[in-house]
């Protein structure tokens, strides 16, 4: 059985700028030694760094769901103000999905700013980037890179 490649799904469903940005993200993952599990998860050194919803016949959309602690910057890994603004604009709010453990969401600090009713999903699903344009993709990559930095410097 051949390895599932995220690029295959992207090439099947996208064109234009959406395809370019999706393929750029796939290249970012590969260049940073991150592995797509063929389903939804992206791992680095065996640790989850983000989820990705790949396109299908119905959605023609892809999404990057970041995981990790984004309450503050890490020493040695600064985040500029524009990146913070984009991250804040992509916070995942509780969708009241009738999950007893989720509804009504939680209060969370993201880069020093408080957000109320944030999704309580597993793995600290702080942000969700839908069909990101080039600038938003840059922010998403920075968030994933921040998680990689955490794995390299804080996980023993």
DRENTORDO-343511 format. One record per residue: residue number from 1; z, x, y of N, C-alpha, C in turn. Coordinates in nm, 3 decimals. Last residue first. Example, Ala and Ser with C-alpha at 12.3 -4.5 7.8 and 13.67 -1.06 7.14 Angstrom:
2
<node i="2" n_pz="0.708" n_px="1.285" n_py="-0.225" ca_pz="0.714" ca_px="1.367" ca_py="-0.106" c_pz="0.787" c_px="1.290" c_py="0.003"/>
<node i="1" n_pz="0.780" n_px="1.319" n_py="-0.569" ca_pz="0.780" ca_px="1.230" ca_py="-0.450" c_pz="0.780" c_px="1.320" c_py="-0.330"/>
! end
This chain:
156
<node i="156" n_pz="2.718" n_px="1.037" n_py="1.628" ca_pz="2.753" ca_px="1.152" ca_py="1.546" c_pz="2.715" c_px="1.128" c_py="1.402"/>
<node i="155" n_pz="2.559" n_px="0.960" n_py="1.924" ca_pz="2.584" ca_px="0.916" ca_py="1.787" c_pz="2.607" c_px="1.039" c_py="1.700"/>
<node i="154" n_pz="2.498" n_px="1.088" n_py="2.164" ca_pz="2.626" ca_px="1.020" ca_py="2.150" c_pz="2.657" c_px="0.971" c_py="2.009"/>
<node i="153" n_pz="2.244" n_px="1.210" n_py="2.177" ca_pz="2.359" ca_px="1.273" ca_py="2.243" c_pz="2.495" c_px="1.210" c_py="2.217"/>
<node i="152" n_pz="2.043" n_px="1.069" n_py="2.039" ca_pz="2.047" ca_px="1.216" ca_py="2.035" c_pz="2.177" c_px="1.276" c_py="2.082"/>
<node i="151" n_pz="2.104" n_px="0.803" n_py="2.107" ca_pz="2.104" ca_px="0.846" ca_py="1.966" c_pz="2.116" c_px="0.997" c_py="1.956"/>
<node i="150" n_pz="2.067" n_px="0.818" n_py="2.386" ca_pz="2.197" ca_px="0.783" ca_py="2.330" c_pz="2.207" c_px="0.830" c_py="2.185"/>
<node i="149" n_pz="1.793" n_px="0.871" n_py="2.393" ca_pz="1.886" ca_px="0.968" ca_py="2.450" c_pz="2.027" c_px="0.946" c_py="2.395"/>
<node i="148" n_pz="1.705" n_px="0.627" n_py="2.289" ca_pz="1.678" ca_px="0.751" ca_py="2.215" c_pz="1.774" c_px="0.860" c_py="2.263"/>
<node i="147" n_pz="1.780" n_px="0.463" n_py="2.503" ca_pz="1.842" ca_px="0.442" ca_py="2.371" c_pz="1.823" c_px="0.567" c_py="2.284"/>
<node i="146" n_pz="1.607" n_px="0.566" n_py="2.693" ca_pz="1.752" ca_px="0.575" ca_py="2.716" c_pz="1.827" c_px="0.556" c_py="2.584"/>
<node i="145" n_pz="1.365" n_px="0.489" n_py="2.587" ca_pz="1.395" ca_px="0.632" ca_py="2.593" c_pz="1.545" c_px="0.655" c_py="2.618"/>
<node i="144" n_pz="1.388" n_px="0.219" n_py="2.633" ca_pz="1.381" ca_px="0.265" ca_py="2.494" c_pz="1.415" c_px="0.414" c_py="2.489"/>
<node i="143" n_pz="1.384" n_px="0.227" n_py="2.913" ca_pz="1.500" ca_px="0.168" ca_py="2.844" c_pz="1.504" c_px="0.214" c_py="2.698"/>
<node i="142" n_pz="1.134" n_px="0.342" n_py="2.958" ca_pz="1.253" ca_px="0.413" ca_py="3.005" c_pz="1.378" c_px="0.359" c_py="2.934"/>
<node i="141" n_pz="0.971" n_px="0.141" n_py="2.856" ca_pz="0.971" ca_px="0.272" ca_py="2.790" c_pz="1.095" c_px="0.352" c_py="2.832"/>
<node i="140" n_pz="1.023" n_px="-0.054" n_py="3.050" ca_pz="1.059" ca_px="-0.078" ca_py="2.910" c_pz="1.067" c_px="0.054" c_py="2.833"/>
<node i="139" n_pz="0.911" n_px="0.074" n_py="3.277" ca_pz="1.054" ca_px="0.043" ca_py="3.271" c_pz="1.099" c_px="0.023" c_py="3.127"/>
<node i="138" n_pz="0.644" n_px="0.080" n_py="3.198" ca_pz="0.711" ca_px="0.205" ca_py="3.229" c_pz="0.863" c_px="0.186" c_py="3.224"/>
<node i="137" n_pz="0.592" n_px="-0.192" n_py="3.183" ca_pz="0.591" ca_px="-0.112" ca_py="3.061" c_pz="0.662" c_px="0.020" c_py="3.082"/>
<node i="136" n_pz="0.594" n_px="-0.254" n_py="3.452" ca_pz="0.700" ca_px="-0.309" ca_py="3.367" c_pz="0.708" c_px="-0.232" c_py="3.236"/>
<node i="135" n_pz="0.359" n_px="-0.120" n_py="3.528" ca_pz="0.487" ca_px="-0.085" ca_py="3.589" c_pz="0.604" c_px="-0.134" c_py="3.504"/>
<node i="134" n_pz="0.159" n_px="-0.244" n_py="3.363" ca_pz="0.183" ca_px="-0.099" ca_py="3.358" c_pz="0.319" c_px="-0.061" c_py="3.415"/>
<node i="133" n_pz="0.304" n_px="-0.547" n_py="3.226" ca_pz="0.199" ca_px="-0.475" ca_py="3.298" c_pz="0.239" c_px="-0.328" c_py="3.300"/>
<node i="132" n_pz="0.406" n_px="-0.680" n_py="2.909" ca_pz="0.434" ca_px="-0.601" ca_py="3.029" c_pz="0.309" c_px="-0.541" c_py="3.092"/>
<node i="131" n_pz="0.450" n_px="-0.924" n_py="2.749" ca_pz="0.318" ca_px="-0.876" ca_py="2.792" c_pz="0.330" c_px="-0.789" c_py="2.917"/>
<node i="130" n_pz="0.789" n_px="-0.925" n_py="2.836" ca_pz="0.678" ca_px="-1.003" ca_py="2.780" c_pz="0.545" c_px="-0.956" c_py="2.837"/>
<node i="129" n_pz="1.080" n_px="-0.773" n_py="2.756" ca_pz="0.962" ca_px="-0.751" ca_py="2.839" c_pz="0.843" c_px="-0.820" c_py="2.772"/>
<node i="128" n_pz="1.415" n_px="-0.828" n_py="2.770" ca_pz="1.294" ca_px="-0.865" ca_py="2.695" c_pz="1.177" c_px="-0.854" c_py="2.792"/>
<node i="127" n_pz="1.741" n_px="-0.680" n_py="2.737" ca_pz="1.620" ca_px="-0.710" ca_py="2.811" c_pz="1.505" c_px="-0.746" c_py="2.717"/>
<node i="126" n_pz="1.962" n_px="-0.673" n_py="2.555" ca_pz="1.981" ca_px="-0.685" ca_py="2.699" c_pz="1.857" c_px="-0.734" c_py="2.772"/>
<node i="125" n_pz="2.095" n_px="-0.729" n_py="2.283" ca_pz="1.958" ca_px="-0.754" ca_py="2.330" c_pz="1.962" c_px="-0.779" c_py="2.480"/>
<node i="124" n_pz="2.308" n_px="-0.610" n_py="2.115" ca_pz="2.301" ca_px="-0.606" ca_py="2.261" c_pz="2.157" c_px="-0.617" c_py="2.311"/>
<node i="123" n_pz="2.289" n_px="-0.668" n_py="1.839" ca_pz="2.243" ca_px="-0.538" ca_py="1.889" c_pz="2.230" c_px="-0.529" c_py="2.041"/>
<node i="122" n_pz="2.231" n_px="-1.023" n_py="1.841" ca_pz="2.276" ca_px="-0.899" ca_py="1.778" c_pz="2.221" c_px="-0.777" c_py="1.851"/>
<node i="121" n_pz="2.274" n_px="-1.227" n_py="2.136" ca_pz="2.206" ca_px="-1.182" ca_py="2.015" c_pz="2.259" c_px="-1.050" c_py="1.964"/>
<node i="120" n_pz="2.369" n_px="-1.357" n_py="2.352" ca_pz="2.467" ca_px="-1.285" ca_py="2.269" c_pz="2.404" c_px="-1.233" c_py="2.141"/>
<node i="119" n_pz="2.209" n_px="-1.359" n_py="2.668" ca_pz="2.200" ca_px="-1.381" ca_py="2.524" c_pz="2.304" c_px="-1.296" c_py="2.450"/>
<node i="118" n_pz="2.410" n_px="-1.432" n_py="2.952" ca_pz="2.317" ca_px="-1.341" ca_py="2.884" c_pz="2.322" c_px="-1.368" c_py="2.734"/>
<node i="117" n_pz="2.568" n_px="-1.565" n_py="3.140" ca_pz="2.489" ca_px="-1.641" ca_py="3.044" c_pz="2.379" c_px="-1.558" c_py="2.978"/>
<node i="116" n_pz="2.546" n_px="-1.345" n_py="3.420" ca_pz="2.617" ca_px="-1.449" ca_py="3.348" c_pz="2.519" c_px="-1.523" c_py="3.257"/>
<node i="115" n_pz="2.567" n_px="-1.009" n_py="3.520" ca_pz="2.480" ca_px="-1.120" ca_py="3.482" c_pz="2.560" c_px="-1.216" c_py="3.395"/>
<node i="114" n_pz="2.638" n_px="-0.759" n_py="3.761" ca_pz="2.687" ca_px="-0.859" ca_py="3.667" c_pz="2.585" c_px="-0.972" c_py="3.647"/>
<node i="113" n_pz="2.536" n_px="-0.421" n_py="3.773" ca_pz="2.520" ca_px="-0.556" ca_py="3.828" c_pz="2.561" c_px="-0.658" c_py="3.721"/>
<node i="112" n_pz="2.543" n_px="-0.169" n_py="3.649" ca_pz="2.638" ca_px="-0.199" ca_py="3.754" c_pz="2.630" c_px="-0.338" c_py="3.815"/>
<node i="111" n_pz="2.346" n_px="-0.191" n_py="3.448" ca_pz="2.334" ca_px="-0.093" ca_py="3.556" c_pz="2.418" c_px="-0.134" c_py="3.677"/>
<node i="110" n_pz="2.478" n_px="-0.487" n_py="3.370" ca_pz="2.358" ca_px="-0.407" ca_py="3.343" c_pz="2.333" c_px="-0.320" c_py="3.466"/>
<node i="109" n_pz="2.734" n_px="-0.658" n_py="3.223" ca_pz="2.703" ca_px="-0.568" ca_py="3.333" c_pz="2.583" c_px="-0.485" c_py="3.290"/>
<node i="108" n_pz="2.754" n_px="-0.998" n_py="3.123" ca_pz="2.724" ca_px="-0.859" ca_py="3.091" c_pz="2.694" c_px="-0.782" c_py="3.219"/>
<node i="107" n_pz="2.884" n_px="-1.279" n_py="2.970" ca_pz="2.871" ca_px="-1.206" ca_py="3.095" c_pz="2.852" c_px="-1.060" c_py="3.060"/>
<node i="106" n_pz="2.695" n_px="-1.478" n_py="2.734" ca_pz="2.806" ca_px="-1.391" ca_py="2.773" c_pz="2.781" c_px="-1.335" c_py="2.912"/>
<node i="105" n_pz="2.627" n_px="-1.804" n_py="2.587" ca_pz="2.592" ca_px="-1.672" ca_py="2.638" c_pz="2.716" c_px="-1.596" c_py="2.682"/>
<node i="104" n_pz="2.753" n_px="-2.038" n_py="2.494" ca_pz="2.660" ca_px="-2.045" ca_py="2.607" c_pz="2.619" c_px="-1.909" c_py="2.660"/>
<node i="103" n_pz="2.575" n_px="-1.980" n_py="2.200" ca_pz="2.588" ca_px="-2.071" ca_py="2.313" c_pz="2.728" c_px="-2.060" c_py="2.372"/>
<node i="102" n_pz="2.637" n_px="-1.806" n_py="1.972" ca_pz="2.561" ca_px="-1.766" ca_py="2.089" c_pz="2.593" c_px="-1.850" c_py="2.212"/>
<node i="101" n_pz="2.754" n_px="-1.905" n_py="1.748" ca_pz="2.803" ca_px="-1.777" ca_py="1.798" c_pz="2.737" c_px="-1.736" c_py="1.928"/>
<node i="100" n_pz="2.604" n_px="-2.134" n_py="1.700" ca_pz="2.745" ca_px="-2.147" ca_py="1.737" c_pz="2.798" c_px="-2.018" c_py="1.798"/>
<node i="99" n_pz="2.295" n_px="-2.193" n_py="1.821" ca_pz="2.368" ca_px="-2.098" ca_py="1.738" c_pz="2.513" c_px="-2.099" c_py="1.787"/>
<node i="98" n_pz="2.144" n_px="-2.343" n_py="1.991" ca_pz="2.231" ca_px="-2.414" ca_py="1.898" c_pz="2.300" c_px="-2.322" c_py="1.798"/>
<node i="97" n_pz="2.027" n_px="-2.194" n_py="2.188" ca_pz="1.950" ca_px="-2.217" ca_py="2.065" c_pz="2.031" c_px="-2.288" c_py="1.956"/>
<node i="96" n_pz="2.035" n_px="-2.131" n_py="2.468" ca_pz="2.108" ca_px="-2.241" ca_py="2.407" c_pz="2.041" c_px="-2.286" c_py="2.277"/>
<node i="95" n_pz="1.929" n_px="-1.903" n_py="2.555" ca_pz="1.838" ca_px="-2.016" ca_py="2.546" c_pz="1.903" c_px="-2.138" c_py="2.484"/>
<node i="94" n_pz="2.066" n_px="-1.672" n_py="2.774" ca_pz="2.090" ca_px="-1.759" ca_py="2.660" c_pz="1.995" c_px="-1.878" c_py="2.665"/>
<node i="93" n_pz="1.833" n_px="-1.429" n_py="2.903" ca_pz="1.938" ca_px="-1.530" ca_py="2.919" c_pz="1.947" c_px="-1.616" c_py="2.795"/>
<node i="92" n_pz="1.762" n_px="-1.101" n_py="2.933" ca_pz="1.744" ca_px="-1.214" ca_py="2.841" c_pz="1.863" c_px="-1.309" c_py="2.858"/>
<node i="91" n_pz="1.620" n_px="-0.948" n_py="3.218" ca_pz="1.740" ca_px="-0.977" ca_py="3.139" c_pz="1.713" c_px="-1.102" c_py="3.055"/>
<node i="90" n_pz="1.419" n_px="-0.869" n_py="3.389" ca_pz="1.383" ca_px="-0.897" ca_py="3.250" c_pz="1.504" c_px="-0.917" c_py="3.159"/>
<node i="89" n_pz="1.518" n_px="-0.795" n_py="3.630" ca_pz="1.426" ca_px="-0.909" ca_py="3.629" c_pz="1.389" c_px="-0.952" c_py="3.487"/>
<node i="88" n_pz="1.657" n_px="-0.565" n_py="3.560" ca_pz="1.733" ca_px="-0.685" ca_py="3.596" c_pz="1.644" c_px="-0.809" c_py="3.591"/>
<node i="87" n_pz="1.437" n_px="-0.390" n_py="3.527" ca_pz="1.525" ca_px="-0.422" ca_py="3.414" c_pz="1.601" c_px="-0.551" c_py="3.442"/>
<node i="86" n_pz="1.346" n_px="-0.381" n_py="3.790" ca_pz="1.258" ca_px="-0.436" ca_py="3.686" c_pz="1.341" c_px="-0.475" c_py="3.564"/>
<node i="85" n_pz="1.568" n_px="-0.259" n_py="3.911" ca_pz="1.521" ca_px="-0.390" ca_py="3.957" c_pz="1.434" c_px="-0.458" c_py="3.851"/>
<node i="84" n_pz="1.575" n_px="-0.011" n_py="3.776" ca_pz="1.686" ca_px="-0.106" ca_py="3.761" c_pz="1.641" c_px="-0.247" c_py="3.801"/>
<node i="83" n_pz="1.338" n_px="0.098" n_py="3.875" ca_pz="1.350" ca_px="0.072" ca_py="3.731" c_pz="1.463" c_px="-0.027" c_py="3.705"/>
<node i="82" n_pz="1.411" n_px="0.127" n_py="4.142" ca_pz="1.300" ca_px="0.038" ca_py="4.107" c_pz="1.306" c_px="0.003" c_py="3.958"/>
<node i="81" n_pz="1.624" n_px="0.320" n_py="4.128" ca_pz="1.649" ca_px="0.182" ca_py="4.172" c_pz="1.536" c_px="0.087" c_py="4.133"/>
<node i="80" n_pz="1.625" n_px="0.525" n_py="3.826" ca_pz="1.598" ca_px="0.499" ca_py="3.967" c_pz="1.613" c_px="0.350" c_py="4.000"/>
<node i="79" n_pz="1.864" n_px="0.666" n_py="3.622" ca_pz="1.771" ca_px="0.554" ca_py="3.632" c_pz="1.749" c_px="0.524" c_py="3.780"/>
<node i="78" n_pz="1.937" n_px="0.977" n_py="3.450" ca_pz="1.942" ca_px="0.887" ca_py="3.565" c_pz="1.834" c_px="0.779" c_py="3.559"/>
<node i="77" n_pz="2.092" n_px="1.128" n_py="3.234" ca_pz="1.978" ca_px="1.037" ca_py="3.217" c_pz="1.979" c_px="0.934" c_py="3.331"/>
<node i="76" n_pz="2.318" n_px="1.271" n_py="3.275" ca_pz="2.200" ca_px="1.346" ca_py="3.232" c_pz="2.078" c_px="1.259" c_py="3.211"/>
<node i="75" n_pz="2.523" n_px="1.014" n_py="3.176" ca_pz="2.519" ca_px="1.142" ca_py="3.244" c_pz="2.401" c_px="1.222" c_py="3.188"/>
<node i="74" n_pz="2.359" n_px="0.700" n_py="3.171" ca_pz="2.426" ca_px="0.807" ca_py="3.099" c_pz="2.418" c_px="0.934" c_py="3.183"/>
<node i="73" n_pz="2.432" n_px="0.413" n_py="3.373" ca_pz="2.345" ca_px="0.524" ca_py="3.336" c_pz="2.427" c_px="0.623" c_py="3.253"/>
<node i="72" n_pz="2.576" n_px="0.113" n_py="3.231" ca_pz="2.568" ca_px="0.222" ca_py="3.328" c_pz="2.464" c_px="0.323" c_py="3.283"/>
<node i="71" n_pz="2.508" n_px="-0.083" n_py="3.050" ca_pz="2.605" ca_px="-0.113" ca_py="3.155" c_pz="2.600" c_px="-0.010" c_py="3.267"/>
<node i="70" n_pz="2.347" n_px="-0.090" n_py="2.833" ca_pz="2.284" ca_px="-0.058" ca_py="2.960" c_pz="2.378" c_px="-0.085" c_py="3.077"/>
<node i="69" n_pz="2.348" n_px="-0.027" n_py="2.501" ca_pz="2.439" ca_px="-0.046" ca_py="2.614" c_pz="2.371" c_px="0.002" c_py="2.741"/>
<node i="68" n_pz="2.101" n_px="-0.192" n_py="2.291" ca_pz="2.190" ca_px="-0.085" ca_py="2.334" c_pz="2.276" c_px="-0.124" c_py="2.452"/>
<node i="67" n_pz="1.754" n_px="-0.274" n_py="2.284" ca_pz="1.888" ca_px="-0.284" ca_py="2.227" c_pz="1.971" c_px="-0.169" c_py="2.282"/>
<node i="66" n_pz="1.483" n_px="-0.472" n_py="2.413" ca_pz="1.562" ca_px="-0.350" ca_py="2.408" c_pz="1.697" c_px="-0.377" c_py="2.342"/>
<node i="65" n_pz="1.196" n_px="-0.603" n_py="2.298" ca_pz="1.336" ca_px="-0.641" ca_py="2.314" c_pz="1.418" c_px="-0.513" c_py="2.305"/>
<node i="64" n_pz="0.877" n_px="-0.665" n_py="2.401" ca_pz="0.968" ca_px="-0.556" ca_py="2.366" c_pz="1.109" c_px="-0.606" c_py="2.398"/>
<node i="63" n_pz="0.612" n_px="-0.871" n_py="2.291" ca_pz="0.736" ca_px="-0.854" ca_py="2.365" c_pz="0.813" c_px="-0.734" c_py="2.311"/>
<node i="62" n_pz="0.291" n_px="-1.018" n_py="2.325" ca_pz="0.381" ca_px="-0.924" ca_py="2.260" c_pz="0.500" c_px="-0.903" c_py="2.352"/>
<node i="61" n_pz="0.072" n_px="-1.287" n_py="2.258" ca_pz="0.171" ca_px="-1.224" ca_py="2.343" c_pz="0.246" c_px="-1.121" c_py="2.260"/>
<node i="60" n_pz="-0.069" n_px="-1.477" n_py="2.120" ca_pz="-0.144" ca_px="-1.378" ca_py="2.198" c_pz="-0.052" c_px="-1.311" c_py="2.300"/>
<node i="59" n_pz="0.033" n_px="-1.696" n_py="1.966" ca_pz="0.097" ca_px="-1.652" ca_py="2.090" c_pz="0.008" c_px="-1.566" c_py="2.180"/>
<node i="58" n_pz="-0.120" n_px="-1.764" n_py="1.735" ca_pz="-0.072" ca_px="-1.866" ca_py="1.828" c_pz="-0.030" c_px="-1.811" c_py="1.964"/>
<node i="57" n_pz="-0.187" n_px="-1.542" n_py="1.581" ca_pz="-0.292" ca_px="-1.637" ca_py="1.622" c_pz="-0.247" c_px="-1.730" c_py="1.733"/>
<node i="56" n_pz="0.024" n_px="-1.291" n_py="1.727" ca_pz="-0.030" ca_px="-1.364" ca_py="1.613" c_pz="-0.132" c_px="-1.463" c_py="1.668"/>
<node i="55" n_pz="0.174" n_px="-0.973" n_py="1.823" ca_pz="0.097" ca_px="-1.096" ca_py="1.844" c_pz="0.060" c_px="-1.164" c_py="1.713"/>
<node i="54" n_pz="0.514" n_px="-0.873" n_py="1.763" ca_pz="0.370" ca_px="-0.847" ca_py="1.765" c_pz="0.295" c_px="-0.978" c_py="1.778"/>
<node i="53" n_pz="0.797" n_px="-0.797" n_py="1.917" ca_pz="0.726" ca_px="-0.912" ca_py="1.863" c_pz="0.579" c_px="-0.881" c_py="1.875"/>
<node i="52" n_pz="1.018" n_px="-0.541" n_py="1.849" ca_pz="0.890" ca_px="-0.576" ca_py="1.910" c_pz="0.835" c_px="-0.698" c_py="1.839"/>
<node i="51" n_pz="1.329" n_px="-0.393" n_py="1.935" ca_pz="1.250" ca_px="-0.485" ca_py="1.853" c_pz="1.118" c_px="-0.507" c_py="1.925"/>
<node i="50" n_pz="1.465" n_px="-0.060" n_py="1.943" ca_pz="1.416" ca_px="-0.184" ca_py="2.004" c_pz="1.352" c_px="-0.269" c_py="1.897"/>
<node i="49" n_pz="1.610" n_px="0.121" n_py="1.793" ca_pz="1.596" ca_px="0.146" ca_py="1.937" c_pz="1.542" c_px="0.024" c_py="2.011"/>
<node i="48" n_pz="1.813" n_px="0.187" n_py="1.516" ca_pz="1.734" ca_px="0.087" ca_py="1.586" c_pz="1.730" c_px="0.120" c_py="1.735"/>
<node i="47" n_pz="1.792" n_px="0.499" n_py="1.347" ca_pz="1.870" ca_px="0.406" ca_py="1.431" c_pz="1.775" c_px="0.313" c_py="1.505"/>
<node i="46" n_pz="1.641" n_px="0.691" n_py="1.220" ca_pz="1.706" ca_px="0.590" ca_py="1.138" c_pz="1.789" c_px="0.489" c_py="1.216"/>
<node i="45" n_pz="1.524" n_px="0.829" n_py="1.429" ca_pz="1.624" ca_px="0.897" ca_py="1.347" c_pz="1.707" c_px="0.796" c_py="1.267"/>
<node i="44" n_pz="1.447" n_px="0.524" n_py="1.552" ca_pz="1.442" ca_px="0.665" ca_py="1.586" c_pz="1.557" c_px="0.731" c_py="1.511"/>
<node i="43" n_pz="1.254" n_px="0.225" n_py="1.500" ca_pz="1.367" ca_px="0.313" ca_py="1.473" c_pz="1.339" c_px="0.455" c_py="1.520"/>
<node i="42" n_pz="1.183" n_px="-0.106" n_py="1.563" ca_pz="1.141" ca_px="0.031" ca_py="1.594" c_pz="1.266" c_px="0.118" c_py="1.578"/>
<node i="41" n_pz="1.108" n_px="-0.410" n_py="1.387" ca_pz="1.199" ca_px="-0.307" ca_py="1.434" c_pz="1.131" c_px="-0.174" c_py="1.459"/>
<node i="40" n_pz="0.947" n_px="-0.598" n_py="1.269" ca_pz="0.984" ca_px="-0.616" ca_py="1.409" c_pz="1.058" c_px="-0.497" c_py="1.469"/>
<node i="39" n_pz="0.753" n_px="-0.472" n_py="1.055" ca_pz="0.798" ca_px="-0.609" ca_py="1.076" c_pz="0.827" c_px="-0.629" c_py="1.224"/>
<node i="38" n_pz="0.699" n_px="-0.211" n_py="1.035" ca_pz="0.600" ca_px="-0.302" ca_py="0.980" c_pz="0.636" c_px="-0.447" c_py="0.997"/>
<node i="37" n_pz="0.870" n_px="-0.041" n_py="1.163" ca_pz="0.901" ca_px="-0.072" ca_py="1.024" c_pz="0.802" c_px="-0.169" c_py="0.961"/>
<node i="36" n_pz="0.775" n_px="0.235" n_py="1.352" ca_pz="0.761" ca_px="0.090" ca_py="1.339" c_pz="0.782" c_px="0.055" c_py="1.192"/>
<node i="35" n_pz="0.957" n_px="0.502" n_py="1.482" ca_pz="0.886" ca_px="0.448" ca_py="1.367" c_pz="0.890" c_px="0.296" c_py="1.367"/>
<node i="34" n_pz="0.925" n_px="0.772" n_py="1.708" ca_pz="0.983" ca_px="0.643" ca_py="1.675" c_pz="0.894" c_px="0.575" c_py="1.572"/>
<node i="33" n_pz="0.851" n_px="1.011" n_py="1.830" ca_pz="0.897" ca_px="1.011" ca_py="1.691" c_pz="0.971" c_px="0.884" c_py="1.653"/>
<node i="32" n_pz="0.724" n_px="0.995" n_py="2.069" ca_pz="0.869" ca_px="1.012" ca_py="2.071" c_pz="0.934" c_px="0.998" c_py="1.933"/>
<node i="31" n_pz="0.463" n_px="0.941" n_py="2.013" ca_pz="0.494" ca_px="1.068" ca_py="2.079" c_pz="0.643" c_px="1.098" c_py="2.079"/>
<node i="30" n_pz="0.492" n_px="0.678" n_py="1.910" ca_pz="0.450" ca_px="0.787" ca_py="1.822" c_pz="0.488" c_px="0.923" c_py="1.883"/>
<node i="29" n_pz="0.565" n_px="0.539" n_py="2.146" ca_pz="0.651" ca_px="0.540" ca_py="2.028" c_pz="0.619" c_px="0.659" c_py="1.938"/>
<node i="28" n_pz="0.339" n_px="0.586" n_py="2.306" ca_pz="0.471" ca_px="0.631" ca_py="2.351" c_pz="0.566" c_px="0.640" c_py="2.231"/>
<node i="27" n_pz="0.147" n_px="0.448" n_py="2.155" ca_pz="0.137" ca_px="0.594" ca_py="2.170" c_pz="0.270" c_px="0.654" c_py="2.215"/>
<node i="26" n_pz="0.239" n_px="0.188" n_py="2.194" ca_pz="0.232" ca_px="0.242" ca_py="2.058" c_pz="0.223" c_px="0.394" c_py="2.062"/>
<node i="25" n_pz="0.201" n_px="0.170" n_py="2.471" ca_pz="0.337" ca_px="0.164" ca_py="2.416" c_pz="0.339" c_px="0.221" c_py="2.274"/>
<node i="24" n_pz="-0.077" n_px="0.180" n_py="2.483" ca_pz="0.000" ca_px="0.285" ca_py="2.549" c_pz="0.143" c_px="0.288" c_py="2.495"/>
<node i="23" n_pz="-0.134" n_px="-0.059" n_py="2.353" ca_pz="-0.169" ca_px="0.067" ca_py="2.286" c_pz="-0.097" c_px="0.185" c_py="2.350"/>
<node i="22" n_pz="-0.040" n_px="-0.235" n_py="2.553" ca_pz="0.018" ca_px="-0.239" ca_py="2.418" c_pz="-0.011" c_px="-0.108" c_py="2.343"/>
<node i="21" n_pz="-0.208" n_px="-0.168" n_py="2.767" ca_pz="-0.065" ca_px="-0.147" ca_py="2.778" c_pz="0.003" c_px="-0.147" c_py="2.641"/>
<node i="20" n_pz="-0.463" n_px="-0.240" n_py="2.657" ca_pz="-0.436" ca_px="-0.103" ca_py="2.703" c_pz="-0.286" c_px="-0.076" c_py="2.708"/>
<node i="19" n_pz="-0.426" n_px="-0.516" n_py="2.609" ca_pz="-0.450" ca_px="-0.423" ca_py="2.498" c_pz="-0.418" c_px="-0.280" c_py="2.539"/>
<node i="18" n_pz="-0.395" n_px="-0.601" n_py="2.873" ca_pz="-0.289" ca_px="-0.628" ca_py="2.775" c_pz="-0.304" c_px="-0.532" c_py="2.657"/>
<node i="17" n_pz="-0.639" n_px="-0.528" n_py="2.992" ca_pz="-0.515" ca_px="-0.459" ca_py="3.030" c_pz="-0.401" c_px="-0.483" c_py="2.932"/>
<node i="16" n_pz="-0.864" n_px="-0.601" n_py="2.719" ca_pz="-0.836" ca_px="-0.567" ca_py="2.858" c_pz="-0.704" c_px="-0.495" c_py="2.879"/>
<node i="15" n_pz="-0.727" n_px="-0.785" n_py="2.443" ca_pz="-0.836" ca_px="-0.717" ca_py="2.511" c_pz="-0.785" c_px="-0.676" c_py="2.649"/>
<node i="14" n_pz="-0.573" n_px="-0.860" n_py="2.123" ca_pz="-0.575" ca_px="-0.836" ca_py="2.266" c_pz="-0.704" c_px="-0.771" c_py="2.313"/>
<node i="13" n_pz="-0.573" n_px="-0.891" n_py="1.843" ca_pz="-0.546" ca_px="-1.006" ca_py="1.928" c_pz="-0.565" c_px="-0.984" c_py="2.078"/>
<node i="12" n_pz="-0.634" n_px="-0.653" n_py="1.707" ca_pz="-0.686" ca_px="-0.779" ca_py="1.657" c_pz="-0.678" c_px="-0.892" c_py="1.759"/>
<node i="11" n_pz="-0.494" n_px="-0.451" n_py="1.834" ca_pz="-0.641" ca_px="-0.451" ca_py="1.841" c_pz="-0.702" c_px="-0.583" c_py="1.796"/>
<node i="10" n_pz="-0.230" n_px="-0.521" n_py="1.761" ca_pz="-0.272" ca_px="-0.521" ca_py="1.901" c_pz="-0.424" c_px="-0.531" c_py="1.912"/>
<node i="9" n_pz="-0.235" n_px="-0.485" n_py="1.485" ca_pz="-0.210" ca_px="-0.618" ca_py="1.540" c_pz="-0.257" c_px="-0.625" c_py="1.684"/>
<node i="8" n_pz="-0.287" n_px="-0.206" n_py="1.482" ca_pz="-0.377" ca_px="-0.299" ca_py="1.414" c_pz="-0.360" c_px="-0.441" c_py="1.468"/>
<node i="7" n_pz="-0.070" n_px="-0.084" n_py="1.605" ca_pz="-0.199" ca_px="-0.087" ca_py="1.675" c_pz="-0.296" c_px="-0.187" c_py="1.613"/>
<node i="6" n_pz="0.125" n_px="-0.079" n_py="1.415" ca_pz="0.138" ca_px="-0.177" ca_py="1.522" c_pz="0.006" c_px="-0.193" c_py="1.598"/>
<node i="5" n_pz="0.050" n_px="-0.052" n_py="1.080" ca_pz="0.042" ca_px="0.009" ca_py="1.212" c_pz="0.044" c_px="-0.101" c_py="1.318"/>
<node i="4" n_pz="0.187" n_px="-0.004" n_py="0.766" ca_pz="0.152" ca_px="-0.102" ca_py="0.870" c_pz="0.155" c_px="-0.031" c_py="1.004"/>
<node i="3" n_pz="0.046" n_px="0.204" n_py="0.521" ca_pz="0.147" ca_px="0.187" ca_py="0.623" c_pz="0.099" c_px="0.086" c_py="0.728"/>
<node i="2" n_pz="-0.084" n_px="0.058" n_py="0.218" ca_pz="-0.094" ca_px="0.142" ca_py="0.336" c_pz="0.014" c_px="0.106" c_py="0.437"/>
<node i="1" n_pz="0.000" n_px="0.084" n_py="-0.118" ca_pz="0.000" ca_px="0.000" ca_py="0.000" c_pz="0.000" c_px="0.088" c_py="0.125"/>
! end
